[in-house]
Each structure stands twice: as C-alpha cells, then as structure tokens.
Amino acid sequence: MKWIDLPPVWLAACLILTWLSPWVVFLGPLHLLGWLCLLAGATIMVAAVLSFRMARTTIIPRQDPSALITTGIYRWSRNPIYLADVLFLLGVALILGRFLGLVLVPLYIYLLDRRFIRGEEARLRAAFGPKFTDYAASTRRWI
C-alpha cells in the first residue's frame, strides 16, 4: 500500500476532486492564468527531473538519496517537483473555475510538507550533514 501514499497519487486525487466539483465560481481572465500555471509547472517539473537524472539519484520519496542536488532548478527551490505539483493543481482549478480546487491548494501544500518534505529533509540531513544544512540555509523550501 506504500505506492498509494505518494505525491502523484495525492495530486491525482486532488485533481479528480477539483474536476468533479460542481462549484464553478469564476471563469474569464483567470483561465489564462491557469494555463500559465500549468506551463510553469511543466517547465519546473522537466528541469527537476533532468536534475535527478544527471545526479543519478532517486526521485522516489522515502528512499535514501545518493546525491544532494543543489544546481539547476534546485538553486532556487529545495522542492521544485512539489512546487510544480501545486502549480498544476492551481492551474486546473483556475482553468475549470472550481472553488474546491482553490481550497485544496493550501491543503495539498500542508499534506506535502507533513507527509513528505519533513521526512525527506531529515534523510538528506542524515546523509549529507553540514552540506545539506548549508544548502537549506541558503535555498528556500518552495520559492
């Protein structure tokens, strides 16, 4: 059942709830902003995945990392994949005009922080010690 407790599964659940939600509350100019969020999320996601590939370390949460990535997109955010996920959810909520999607955005951020980010940072701190501490001090968690 561990495969169910992964960020993409939680994101898919939020996206499905947003899509199924009957509460359409806005349309119009925010539609374009939604597409910009999706584009930004996709760009960030590709940059982050490429960084993992180049570093040859795991992208799977709760697995032990073999490298500390501090270059590329990781110079600006310690969690660009999660940031991309949040932008996807926000983008879909804006495109569809669904209020529930907007409510789910901060809840999803909270879930990511509590279920994944804190544990990942503890593993990175254990694996890389002062190197991770210095990186965390100089690079924001989100943006």
Secondary structure by P-SEA (a helix, b strand, c coil): ccccccaaaaaaaaaaaaaacccccccccaaaaaaaaaaaaaaaaaaaaaaaaaaccccccccccccccccccccccccaaaaaaaaaaaaaaaaaccaaaaaaaaaaaaaaaaccaaaaaaaaaaacaaaaaaaaacccccc
